[in-house]
Amino acid sequence: MANAHFIVGLTGGIGSGKSAAAGFFAELGVAVVDTDVVAHELTAPGGAAMAAIRDAFGSAVVAESGALDRAAMRHLVFNDAAAKIRLESILHPLIRAESELRCDRGLADGSPYAVLVVPLLVESGAYRKRVSRVAVVDCAETTQITRVMARSGLARDEILRIMAAQATRAERLAAADDILNNDADISGLEAQIAALHRKYLILAAKTSMTG
C-alpha cells in the first residue's frame, strides 16, 4: 500500500451485514474490493489457485466443473488444522496480491479511497498493517444467528461453530477505528455509512497531501 493511498478495511462477523455495507460504499462511488469475491474467482474453474490446490489436496476437493468443492474443503479444514494452514498458504498470497492490485486500480481510476472487505481482518494481523482505518459492522450475536439461518438454511449449531472460529465481537470492536451498528433497519446502516463517507473523504484528502 503506497503512503498516499487511503484504504478502509471493512470487516464484521458472519451475518453482520458486511455485504450490505460494502454495497452502500459502492453506491457512493467508492472502489470496493471484496477478498471473498477474489477468493471465489481464484477457486473457480481455471482459477489461479486450482492447480496448486489439486496438487496439495488431490481431486477429492475439486468439483467436476474444475472449481473448488467448497463443502469437501470445508469439511477437511474443520477437521484438520494442518490442511487449513496448507490451504491458507496457497490462497492468502494470491488474494493479497490481487486485492492490492484492485485497490490500486480503483484509486488510479479516481476513487477518493478504497474499501477492502476482509471478513477475517481482525484474525489476520497482517491486514491491519495494510489499511488506514478499520471499520467494523457490528450487531448482536443473536441477530447474526437469525440472519444466517434465514439466508443460508444452516443449522444453529453449524453457525455457532463458524462464529467460534472467528474473532469474538469484543475483539472486533477493540480493533475498530469506526463502528457501524447494524442491529436496526438497513436505512440506519446507510445513514451511518453516508456520515463515515464524509469523514473518509476528509481523511483521504489529508493523506493525499501528506503522502
Stockholm file with secondary structure:
# STOCKHOLM 1.0

chainA/1-211         MANAHFIVGLTGGIGSGKSAAAGFFAELGVAVVDTDVVAHELTAPGGAAMAAIRDAFGSAVVAESGALDRAAMRHLVFNDAAAKIRLESILHPLIRAESELRCDRGLADGSPYAVLVVPLLVESGAYRKRVSRVAVVDCAETTQITRVMARSGLARDEILRIMAAQATRAERLAAADDILNNDADISGLEAQIAALHRKYLILAAKTSMTG
#=GR chainA/1-211 SS CCTTCCEEEEECCTTSCHHHHHHHHHHTTCEEEEHHHHHHHHTSTTCTTHHHHHHHHCGGGBCTTSSBCHHHHHHHHHHCHHHHHHHHHHHHHHHHHHHHHHHHHHHHTTCSSEEEECTTTTTCHHHHTTCSEEEEEECCHHHHHHHHHHHHCCCHHHHHHHHHHSCCHHHHHHHCSEEEECSSCHHHHHHHHHHHHHHHHHHHHHHHHHC
#=GC SS_cons         CCTTCCEEEEECCTTSCHHHHHHHHHHTTCEEEEHHHHHHHHTSTTCTTHHHHHHHHCGGGBCTTSSBCHHHHHHHHHHCHHHHHHHHHHHHHHHHHHHHHHHHHHHHTTCSSEEEECTTTTTCHHHHTTCSEEEEEECCHHHHHHHHHHHHCCCHHHHHHHHHHSCCHHHHHHHCSEEEECSSCHHHHHHHHHHHHHHHHHHHHHHHHHC
//
